[in-house]
């Protein structure tokens, strides 16, 4: 991961990331894994869920 940018509101956090990967699909999958891991392990994110747009 080269760069991460977030925008946080009261009920939403938007994430944009620059990830080095072989394909755009692989980059998306890598970012999804990182986000899912954060949601599982960070108590401050309890109750949050990952949604794609």
N, C-alpha and C positions, 0 to 999 in steps of 0.2 A: 504494500500500500504506500503510495507516494504522498497523498494529500487527502485530508478529510475536512469537509466543511459542513457545519450544522446550522440549522435555524430552529430555535425552540420557542414554542408558544405554550400556553397553559395546558393544552391537551394534545399537542402534536410536536413531533420532532422530525424535521426533514433532514436527510443526509445525502450529500453528494460526495463521491470519492473518486480519486484517480488511482486505479489499480493496474499493476503490470500483470498481464495474463496473456495466454496464447490467443484467446478469442474474446469478443465481448460477452458471450454467454458464460465463459469461465470466470470473467471478472465479476459478473452479476452473481454467480453462484458463490464466489469467494466472499463478496461483501455480505450476502445473505447469511452465510455461516458465521461471520464475525458478529453480525447484529443478533442472530439467534442466540449465540453464546453469551453475549452481553445481557440479553433479556433473561436468560436462565440464571445467570450468576450474580447480577447486580441487584441487590435488594431495593435500591432506589428506583429501579425500573419495574418493580413488581406491579402487575396489572396492565402493563403496556403490551402491545402486540405489534407485529410487523405487518405492514400492508404495502403492497406494491401499487404503483400508479403507472 
